[in-house]
Amino acid sequence: MSDSPAPLADPHIVFDPSEGRRDIVVLGSTGSIGTQAIDLVLRNPGRFRVTALSAAGGRVDLLAEQAHRLRVRAVAVARENAVPALRDALRARYGTGEPLPEILAGPEAATQLAASECHTVLNGITGSIGLAPTLAALEAGRTLALANKESLIVGGPLVKALAKPGQIIPVDSEHAALFQALAAGTRADVRKLVVTASGGPFRGRTRAELSRVTPEDALAHPTWAMGPVITVNSATLVNKGLEVIEAHLLYDIPFERIEVVVHPQSYVHSMVEFTDGSTLAQATPPDMRGPIAIGIGWPERVPEAAPAFDWSTASTWEFFPLDEEAFPSVALARQVGERGGTAPAVFNAANEECVDAFLAGRLPFNGIMDTVTAVVGEHGTPGRGTSLTVTDVLEAETWARARARELAVLEEKATAEARA
């Protein structure tokens, strides 16, 4: 292991340590990660200052409120048609004569902010559209607090070519847990990584039983409150498949030494098993403010970032093996991760299309992974390895989305005919 490349996320390396208060750019500020990050910043004004915000543009009132409370220098929206409403919302909050923040708009707006002057960029954007901002932040030399796992999944070689050792601090609860546990030893000491999964709302159900679940069932996650796509990914365990690929890329650990176990309570966020037989687990009550604090504050810890356990209260922690027959997504993710190139981008894009079709009632639950598997199987791996380009990724995603939609339509027709 000593001859392998340095991991992207290394708790032993602190990239560009700050002095005093850190300036932070928050991408995806109106989403779950963004709103919790802003709460953390507002509770720690002596440690952090947010200088710019970006959002898709669907919640301009919230974005304007955030901008005003934080007194940011710039705000960005991906939807250009949201600018008039955003400007009105900002004017309603700023006093007469008080200058408004600069407004950026369009698909490249978040990327512009990611390259702007700051200490840390928190990428909380959902989906592979977060790739360009991730690359921009790394190229500009910023510390990247990465919650947008998709940018690493679809553009792994591109990210690895730009990132300096330790420049990425993961914000996913599982990868923040691995990050902290890995601080206890060297890579040569690591036997395997153990990524925990809550099991989602369908833990213990068979594939046959899963054929009857509804979107409402899938959105009722027992532990976490998340957006609809991420919640469905938790129900299919696609999120765990993506996290296995992400762990491989972040920590440079082979796929065969990354294990997934089901832990319904979501107290242990992941574990590292060392060669001496010891296992270190990182545990907190389910709350994303802890991983966010690690992402923007490391190597310092932020006091009272999130609740701690009451160890005087009895509790039970359970662990179960993964049922790969009912939930084949993790095994498929390993395959596409090992293939590399554009295969992970195809996997991710096809899944996003299939989740949309499922939520719209056009695809059954099991049809999500059946369709993703078919799309992955039809696709080759152009742009493999270091020759991968952003164009390769975008073309692969475009093809995968179109093919997934075609197969979903065929599935919908077949289902309708069977019912007739």
N, C-alpha and C positions, 0 to 999 in steps of 0.2 A: 504493500500500500504506500510505502514511502516514495515510490517513483511515480505515483499517480498525480494528476494536477490538483492544485489547491482547490478546496471546495468554494462554491460561490458564497455560502453562508458559513462563516467560521467564527464562533464566539471567542476564540483566542486572539483574533485580529480586530482592532477597532479602526475603521477607516475614517481618516480626517476627524480626530476627536475635537469636540467643540469647546469653546471657552465661554462660560456664561450662558445666556439664554439662546436657545436654538430657533432659527427661523425655519418654518415648515410650510411647504406647499401641499395642500390637501386636494387630491383628485378624486372626484366622486363624493363631494362633501354632503350632498343631500341624501345619500344612501345610508345603510346601516353602519358600515365602518366609518364613514365620514362623520356622521352625527355623533357617534360615540367618541371619536378622536377629538372633535371640537369640545365636547363635554370635558374630556380629560385636560385639554389645553386651558380651558376657562378656569378649571380648578387648580391649575398650576401656572399662573401668569409669570412667575419668576423663572420658570424653566423653559417655557415654550412661547413662541409668538407665530401665529399663522399670518403669512404675508400674501397668499393668493389662494383662490378657491376655483374649482371647476365642477360642473355638473352637466347632466344631459340637457336640461332645460325644461323639464316637466314640472318642477316645483320652484318657480321663480320667487314666490313669496318667502319660502324658507331660505333660499339662497341669498336673497336680499337681507333678510334678518341676520343670517350668519355673517355676511360681509360687514354689516353695520356694527354688530357686537364686537367683531374682531378687528375692525378698522383696517381691512386688507387694502393693498394697493391695486389689486386686479382681480376680476372675476371672469370666468370663461364659461360659455355654454356651447354644446355641440350643435344645437339646433339654432340656426341663424334667425328663424322666424320667432324665436323666443326673446330676441333682444328688445323690442318695444315694451313688452310686458315687464321684462327685467328692469329696464331703465325707469319705468313708472314706479315699480316696487321700491327701487333704490331711492328715488326722489321722495317717496312717501315716508321714508325712514330717516333720511339725512336732513339736517336743518338747512334753513335758507342760507345760501352762500357757502355752505359746506361742500367741498369738492367731492364728486362721486369717484369711486374707484374706476380704473380703466376697464372697459368691457371688451373682451375678445370673443369671437364667435366663429363657428364652423368646425368641421371635422378635425382640423389641426390645432384648435385652440388649446386643448389640454396638453398637447405635445409642446407647444410654445411655453406654457407655464412650467412644464417639467424641466425645461432647460434654463429657466430663469434663476436669478441669484437667490440662493437659500442654502441651508445646511442639509435638510432632509426633504425628500419628496415621498409622501405617503400615497401610494397608488391604490386607491380603493374602488377603482372602476370595475364594473362587472363585464366579463366577456373578453374576447380576443382583441377588441378595439383598444385594450390597454397596452398592446405590444409597442406601438410607436412611442407613447409617453415613457414606458419603461426604458426603451433604448435611448431616448433623448436624455433622461435623467442620468443614466450611466455614462453616456458620452460626455455630458457636462461635468462629470466628477462628483455628482451629488450622492449622498448616502440614500439608498432606496429602501424604504419600509414597504415591503411588497405584500399586499393583500390580494392583488390581481394575479391569481395563480395561472390564469389562462395565457398570459403573456409569456410566462416561462414554459408552459406546456407546448404552445405552438411554435415558439421561437427559441427553443433551448440553445442551439448552437450560436444563434445571433447574440443572445444574452451572454453566453459564456465567453464569446469573443471580446465583448466590451467590458464586462465586470472585472474590477480589480478584486483580489482576495479580501473578503470581509465587507465588500461594499454593499451587499444585499443583507438586510435584516428581515427575516420572514415574519409576517403578521398572522397567517393562519394559526389557529390554536394548536393544531398538531405539529406544525413545523416550528413554531415558537417553543413548544415543549421539547422537541428534539434539539433545537438550538441550545436551550439551557442545559439539558442533560449532557450534551456533548462537551460542555465546558469542563466536565469532571475528568476527561481523559483525552488522549490523542486519537487520531484516526486509526493508528496501529492497534489501539486497545479495543476497538469496536468489533463485536461479533455480528450484531444485527440491530436493525432499527425495527421497532414495533409501533405501528400506527394504529391507534384505536378508532373504532367506529361506533356510533351510538346504536347502529342497526336501523335507525329511522323508524317510521310508524309501522313497518311491516315485518319487524323482526320475528322470526319463528314461523312465518307463513311459507307454504310450499309454492312452487311455480304455478300449480293449478289454482291455488287460492288467490294468487296475485292477478290472475286473469280477470277477476271480477272487481278489482278496486277502482275507485273513481278519482278524479282530480281532487275533489274535496277530501277524500281519505289521504291522498298523498301529501296534501298541504298541511295536514295536522301533525306537525313534527312534535315528538314528545318532550324535547329538551330545548331546542334552539328556536329563536324567532328570526327568520331570514326571508329574503325575497323569494318569489315563486320558483324561479329556475333553480336556484341553489337548493331550495327545499325539496323539489322533485329529484334533483341529483342526489340528495341524501337518501331519498326513498329507494332509488335504484342502486345506490352505492357507487354511482359514477363519480361522485365527489371523492370517494376513497381511491378509486382508480387514478384520478387526476393527482391526488396527493402522493401516491406511490411514485408516479413519474416525477413529480416535483421534488420529492425527497431524494431520488436518485440524482437529479440534476444539481440540487443545492449542496448535497453532502458527499457526492461522488462515491456512493455506496452501491455495489451491484444489485440488480433487481432481485436475485435469488436470496439476498440477505436483508430484504425488506418485507416484513410480515404484517398482515392486517388481522386484528382480533376485534371482536364485538364487545363493547363495554357500555351497557345501556344507560348507566348513571351519568356518563360524560364527565366524570370527575378526574380521571387520569387521561390526560390529553395526548400523550404518547410516551414511549419508553425507549431507552437505549440499553441493550445487553452487551456487557463487556466480556473480554476473553477470560477474565478470572472467574466468571460465573455470576457476577453481581449484575443487577439490573437497577437502573435509576429511572424513576417515574416522576414526571412533573404533574402536579395535581392542584387544581383549584376548583371552586364551584364554577359552573358554566357562565362565563361572562367575558365578552371579547375585549373589554377595556384592559385586561391584563396583557394579552398579546400585543395590543396596540401600544401600550406603554413600553413594552420591550422594544417594539419596532422603532419608536421615535426617541426613546431615552437611552438605549444601550450605549455604554456598559453600566450606566447608572440605573438604579431601580427607582421607580416613582412611588413614594409612600402613598398608601391608601388608594392605589389605582383601581383595585377591584376588591370585592369581599373575600375574606379568608374563611376557612372551615372553623366550625365550633367543634373542637375535638372532644369536648365533654358530652356530645350528643352521639348516641349509637347510630351507626349506619352500616349498610351492606354494599360492598362493591363486587360486581360480578364480571366475569370474562368468559366469552364463548368463542368457539371457532367460527369462521366465516362459512356460510352455506353457499358454495360457488355454483351449485345447480340452480338455486332460486335467484341468485345475484351474480351473474356471469361477468359483470362489468369490470371487476378488479382484474380478473384473468385476462380479459381483452385489453385492458389498459397496459398490463405488463407486456403483452405482445407488441402493441404499437410503440411503446416506449423503447423496446429492444430494437425494433425496426428503424426507429429514428426518422430522419428526414421530415417529410410532410405528413407522415402517418398520424402523429399526435394531433396535428391541426385538423385532419380529416375526421378523426374520432371526436374531437371537441365540437366542430362545426355541425357534424351530422347529429350529434346528441342535442345541441341547442335547437335545431329544427324539429327534431322528434319530440322534445319536451313541449315546444309550442303546439305541435299537432295534438299531443296528449291533453294539454290543458284546454284546447279548443274542442275536445271531444271527437277528434278525427282519427285518433290512434289509441289502441288499448295499451294498458300499462306495459305488458310484456312486449308489445310491439316496439317500444322505445329501443330496447337493447337488440331485439331481432333485426330491426332496420339498421341500427348503427353497425352491427356486425356485418350485415350484407354490404353496406357502403364501404367499410374498411376492407372487406375481402375483395372488392372490385378495384380498389385503388392500389397503384404501385407506390414507390418511394422516390420520386424525383427530388432533386435538391438534397440528397442525403448528406449528413455530416456537415463539415465546415463550409461546403459549397452552397448551403441553404441561403436563400435570399428572401427579403420581404415579399418580393413578387411571387416567388414560389409558394409562400404561405398563403397569400391572398388568392392566388389561382386555385390552390388546393381547397381552400375553404369555400370558394364560390362553387366549384364542382361538387363538393360534398353536400352543400346545402341544397343545390338543385337536385342532386340524385336522391337525397333523403326525402325531399318533397314529392318526387315522382313515386318512390316506393311507398310513401305514406298514403298517397292517393290510391295506389293499387290495393293496399291493405284495407283502406276504407271501403272500396268497392267490393272486395271479397267478403268483408264482414256484412255489408248490406245485403249481398246476394245470399249469404248463408242464412240470414234472418228471414228473407222473403219466402 
